[in-house]
Amino acid sequence: MSSSTIYPTLRLRPKEDRRLRAGHLWIYSNEIDVARTPLQDVAPGSVCTIEDAQGKAIGLAHINPHTLLCGRLLSRNPQQRIDQHFYQERLLQALRMRERLFSAPFYRLVHGEGDGLPGLIIDRYEDTLILQPGSLGMEQDIGLITAALQALLRPAGILLKAGGAARRLEGLEERVEVLSGQIPERLSVWENDCLFEMDPYGGQKTGWFYDHRANRRRLMTHAAGRRVLDCFAYLGAFSIPLAKAGAHEITAIDSSAPALKLLEENAQRNAVDPIRIIHDDAMDSLARLRDKGEQFDLIVLDPPALIKSKKDFKEGSIAYRRFNDLAMRLLAPGGILFTASCSHHLNRETLLNHIAFGAQRGDYAIIAEGTQDMDHPIHPAVPESSYLKGFYVHRRELIPEETA
């Protein structure tokens, strides 16, 4: 049976197939030839066969006719069926890669476009899985995805926990629902030789951020004897490994009281010295620390996405600049600042410009660059799948003339 008898067809306007043939996975509504194949006739969230202007099939895509980004390519095989077998095959590919990369089952199992499943995020916490469908198509296929995960991994529980701007654009509401099994109030995370607990229901995103795993491990090699400032500390994913690696003193800032309570519990769980807690807005705290003349040898500046959409760019960009300026003023000579952005709309060059602004007041050098860890694969033709940018900034020491 040909795909044309399985799925309705959408035809692209002339030359609008070029980006897809170059490897990208997204289709915009203004690229559809709506005169020949009316987009509004397509059932929201359904699968369609995508054709070029000459009628040659390109592949199959989830379609939402009510959004500008109306299509996400699932397969380049127009004969494919988007069923449980399809999801099971893609999930097995993703699983095998993670099992080669990581010795313990704590990782992002599916990273959207990077794993050939655009619109879907799955984080694994040993025998518990947390799903974030970000598109209407993935939301409607949750039953197929859940069945595929159960057949492949037999998890103790699967939780759907989804919200954010992407879902709102798709016309989807925030949703937290146990799809199968049991989900406890706390889940364990094993990372960088530390054991953490997190809240799967009330925590940010799926409860944990695996993307910085490698950056945290790299910073551990610089921690011994250092005075550390951890901004946006959340559950202590940076603070606690740095403490175990020999940091002299750690100050952790976060605006969330529940997160800081878990951070303190995680510090006790890992038998590290008590961490100085500041429950406050990070910008205000940094300004106060600056006014007191405090300095730190190692600073972590990892804010949440301050630019969630293009309309937020100006305000968010100003915030990134001010954060970096304040952090660089607090960095002691010989110290290292790790500064990061997870905002897709803030590109690498703009973050560098903000660092350069702060560097005017001292003698700084970028000594390394970081990105998302290997369980967050980047699709080579989809730059949007690369979102995390990080720089390691060193403040040079002043050498007395008599020793130079």
Buried (B, 14 or more C-beta within 10 A) or exposed (E): EEBEEBBBBBBBBEEBBEBBEEEBBBBEBEBBBBEBBEBEEBEBBBBBBBBBBEEEBBBBBBBBBBBEBBBBBBBBEBEBBBEBEBBBBBBBEBBEBBEEEBEEBBBBBBBBBBBBBBBBBBBBBBEBBBBBBBBBBBBBBBEBBBBBBBBBBEBBBBBBBBBBEBBEBBEBEEBBEBBBBEBEEBBBBBBBEBEBBBBBBBBBBBBBBBBBBBBBBBBBEBBEEBBBBBBBBBBBBBBBBBBBBEBBBBBBBBBBEEBBBBBBBBBEBBEBEEBBBBBEEBBEBBBEBBEEEBBBBBBBBBBBBBBBBEEBBEEBBEBBBBBBBBBBBBBBBEBBBBBBBBBBBBEBEBBBBBBEBBBEEEEBEBEEEBBBBBBBBBBEBBEBBBBBBBBBBBBEEEEEEEEE
